[in-house]
């Protein structure tokens, strides 16, 4: 288990609304007043846009990205 930091503007699975449905990341924490997040980089969840059974890492990206956390 290793934590990585993600900025709010990154287009990665961790910050996508389709990753793990309404739950999202189970290890995400907000830092620096909401401008960045930390999360476990080995966390894996299903992408509800790509289809069931397809698990991706939080650092993955794809064409279906839609921001989960908006201003």
N, C-alpha and C positions, 0 to 999 in steps of 0.2 A: 504494500500500500504506500503510494507516494502522492503527495498533494501537488497539484499544478495550479497556477494562477491564470485566469482567463479574464480578458477585458470585456466590457459590456458590448463592444462593437464587433467582436469576433463572430464569425459564422461557423459555429461548430455544434455538434449534436447536443452537447451539454446545455446550450442556451436555446435549443429549438423546441417549439411547442409540440412537435410530433414524437419526441423522444420520451418514451415511458409514459405516454398519455398524459393524464391530468396530474400525475405525481411528479414527473420530471426527475431530476437528480435526487438521490437519497443522501448524498454526501456534500452538497453544495453549501457554502458559507459566504456571506457578503463581507467584503473588506473595503476599506477606504471610502466610506460614505456611499457605498452603492456603485462605485465606478468600476469595481473589479470583483471577481469571485474566486474562491479556491474550491477544489473538489478533488476527489481521489481519481487519478488517471487510469486506474484499472477497473473502474466501475463499468458494467456493461448492461445495456437495456435494449429492448425492442424498439424499432422505429415503426410507428403506426402508419406512416405514409409509404414506406418501402414494402410493407407486408409483414404479416405475423411470422414469428420465428427467425427473423433476421436481426441479430443483435449487433450493435455497434458500440465502439468506444466513445468516450466523451469528446475526444479530439477529432473525430471523423467529420467530414463535410459532405454535402450532396446538393443537388439542384432543388430539393424540396424545402430548404431551410426557411423557417418562418420564426421570427423572434418571439420568444416566450415572455421575456421581461421588457416591457416598454416603459418609456419615460413618463 
